[in-house]
Amino acid sequence: MTLLTNPYLDPVHEEVFRDRGSQPPLRVIMVAVDPSTHSDFAFHYTLDNIAKPGDQIILLNVRPLPTYPTYGITAYSEVKDLVDNEESDAKSESHKLLKSYASKVLQNDLRCRAIALRGDSREELVNKANELSPSLFVIGSRGLGAFKRTVLGSVSDYAAHHANCAVLVSKKVH
């Protein structure tokens, strides 16, 4: 009996960009980025208020696992094609986003590393923080209330409680 394996359920770590300086960085600051304004604020807050010459900024983006259609498709090949296309599009968007932010880091004369991940944002970000042991992990906050945070789950709250490093949750004040 042959078991079908699903490569899309495996974690992904794709190094999109890495600036290899001649000296070790003074500090390593990890910043979670996505297309949201909250993430953009956290990124710019890091550049404007935290990062100093000699620091390395590690940018992380987590794309979701591809979803499988549950109706209207009869052949395995149709499902595989749909999932392959969804994964390819998500990967392309993730890499484009990381490269865009990386170029801004380099414009500020900082060292940069950009890593694309796939899976649950909370788990993947915390796992990578625990693996890389940055001096600081910066993440944006959507500003959820207590009820929504409990029901939906907060990535920043999870990171603050589970990462083995200092975590700064940035929140844009309107």
Salt bridges, closest charged atoms under 4 A:
GLU14 OE2 - ARG63 NH2 2.93
GLU14 OE2 - LYS91 NZ 3.85
GLU14 OE1 - HIS95 NE2 2.79
GLU15 OE1 - HIS13 NE2 3.65
GLU15 OE2 - ARG18 NE 3.91
GLU15 OE2 - ARG113 NE 2.68
ASP40 OD1 - HIS44 ND1 3.46
ASP55 OD2 - ARG27 NH2 2.64
ASP84 OD2 - LYS80 NZ 2.78
GLU87 OE2 - ARG63 NH2 2.81
GLU87 OE2 - ARG118 NH1 2.98
ASP120 OD2 - ARG122 NE 3.72
GLU131 OE1 - LYS128 NZ 3.02
ASP157 OD1 - HIS161 ND1 3.47
